[in-house]
């Protein structure tokens, strides 16, 4: 394992998650939407903007997704100094989406575990109103 590459990826991830924690809920949703669009193209779930076929080269596909599908937005809003074809940005985007979705996933899990989804939702709303 190349420790330099691992260190770069870890630094990028740590910076992104720290910046995400310091931003507002509205900005988090916007970042998550941009990251979702970026990953959809990187993972070949949607076609590049203006193309009828996917871009099969990973480097070129990541660069296009960065420019056209929200990668630049994610990087700019979190203060990430990355190149368009950055090899670590897809993993960072996945971690960002997971971090944003974690509270929702916990609420859904609690609703299923208790068998009382209305009570869990009510407790969440009351707790958020404080």
C-alpha positions as CSV (number, residue, x, y, z in Angstrom):
1,X,0.0,0.0,0.0
2,X,1.3,3.4,-1.0
3,X,1.1,5.5,2.3
4,X,1.4,8.8,0.4
5,X,-1.7,8.1,-1.6
6,X,-3.5,6.9,1.5
7,X,-2.5,10.0,3.3
8,X,-3.7,12.3,0.5
9,X,-7.1,10.5,0.4
10,X,-7.4,10.6,4.2
11,X,-6.6,14.3,4.4
12,X,-9.1,15.1,1.7
13,X,-11.8,13.1,3.5
14,X,-11.0,14.6,6.9
15,X,-11.1,18.1,5.5
16,X,-14.4,17.5,3.7
17,X,-16.1,16.0,6.7
18,X,-14.9,18.8,9.0
19,X,-16.1,21.5,6.6
20,X,-19.4,19.7,6.2
21,X,-19.9,19.7,9.9
22,X,-19.5,23.5,10.0
23,X,-22.0,24.3,7.3
24,X,-25.7,24.9,7.5
25,X,-28.3,22.3,6.9
26,X,-29.4,24.0,3.7
27,X,-25.9,24.0,2.3
28,X,-25.5,20.3,3.4
29,X,-28.6,19.4,1.3
30,X,-27.2,21.4,-1.7
31,X,-23.8,19.7,-1.3
32,X,-25.5,16.3,-1.1
33,X,-27.5,16.9,-4.2
34,X,-24.3,18.0,-6.1
35,X,-22.4,14.9,-4.8
36,X,-25.2,12.6,-5.8
37,X,-25.3,14.0,-9.4
38,X,-21.5,13.8,-9.6
39,X,-21.5,10.2,-8.5
40,X,-24.3,9.2,-10.8
41,X,-22.1,10.0,-13.8
42,X,-18.9,8.6,-12.2
43,X,-20.7,5.3,-11.6
44,X,-22.2,5.4,-15.1
45,X,-25.8,5.6,-13.9
46,X,-26.5,8.6,-16.0
47,X,-25.0,9.8,-19.3
48,X,-22.7,12.9,-19.4
49,X,-24.5,16.1,-20.3
50,X,-25.0,16.3,-24.1
51,X,-23.7,12.8,-24.8
52,X,-25.6,9.8,-26.2
53,X,-23.0,7.3,-24.8
54,X,-21.1,7.1,-21.6
55,X,-17.5,8.2,-21.3
56,X,-15.6,5.0,-20.6
57,X,-12.3,6.3,-19.6
58,X,-12.3,6.8,-15.8
59,X,-10.1,9.9,-15.9
60,X,-12.1,11.6,-18.6
61,X,-15.4,10.6,-17.0
62,X,-14.4,12.0,-13.6
63,X,-13.2,15.2,-15.2
64,X,-16.4,15.7,-17.1
65,X,-18.6,14.8,-14.0
66,X,-16.5,17.4,-12.0
67,X,-17.2,20.1,-14.6
68,X,-20.8,19.3,-15.6
69,X,-22.4,17.2,-12.8
70,X,-21.6,19.0,-9.5
71,X,-18.1,17.9,-8.6
72,X,-16.9,21.5,-8.8
73,X,-19.7,22.6,-6.6
74,X,-18.8,20.0,-3.9
75,X,-15.2,20.9,-4.0
76,X,-15.8,24.7,-3.9
77,X,-18.4,24.5,-1.1
78,X,-16.2,22.4,1.1
79,X,-12.9,24.1,0.2
80,X,-11.3,21.1,-1.4
81,X,-8.2,21.8,-3.6
82,X,-8.7,19.1,-6.2
83,X,-8.2,18.7,-9.9
84,X,-11.2,17.8,-12.1
85,X,-10.1,14.1,-12.5
86,X,-9.1,13.7,-8.8
87,X,-9.1,10.0,-8.1
88,X,-10.1,10.4,-4.4
89,X,-13.1,12.7,-4.9
90,X,-15.6,9.9,-5.7
91,X,-14.8,8.2,-2.3
92,X,-15.0,11.6,-0.6
93,X,-18.4,12.3,-2.2
94,X,-19.7,8.9,-1.0
95,X,-18.6,9.7,2.5
96,X,-20.3,13.1,2.4
97,X,-23.6,11.6,1.3
98,X,-23.3,8.9,4.0
99,X,-22.6,11.6,6.7
100,X,-25.5,13.7,5.6
101,X,-27.9,10.7,5.4
102,X,-26.8,9.1,8.7
103,X,-29.4,10.9,10.9
104,X,-32.2,10.0,8.5
105,X,-31.0,6.4,8.5
106,X,-30.9,6.3,12.3
107,X,-34.5,7.7,12.5
108,X,-35.8,5.1,10.0
109,X,-34.0,2.3,11.9
110,X,-35.5,3.6,15.2
111,X,-38.9,3.7,13.7
112,X,-38.7,0.0,12.6
113,X,-37.1,-1.1,15.8
114,X,-39.8,0.5,18.0
115,X,-42.7,-0.3,15.7
116,X,-43.9,3.3,16.4
117,X,-42.8,5.5,13.5
118,X,-45.2,8.3,14.4
119,X,-43.8,8.5,17.9
120,X,-40.2,8.5,16.6
121,X,-41.0,11.3,14.2
122,X,-42.8,13.3,16.9
123,X,-39.8,12.9,19.3
124,X,-37.5,14.0,16.5
125,X,-39.6,17.1,15.8
126,X,-39.9,18.0,19.4
127,X,-36.2,17.5,20.0
128,X,-35.3,19.6,16.9
129,X,-37.5,22.5,18.1
130,X,-35.4,23.1,21.2
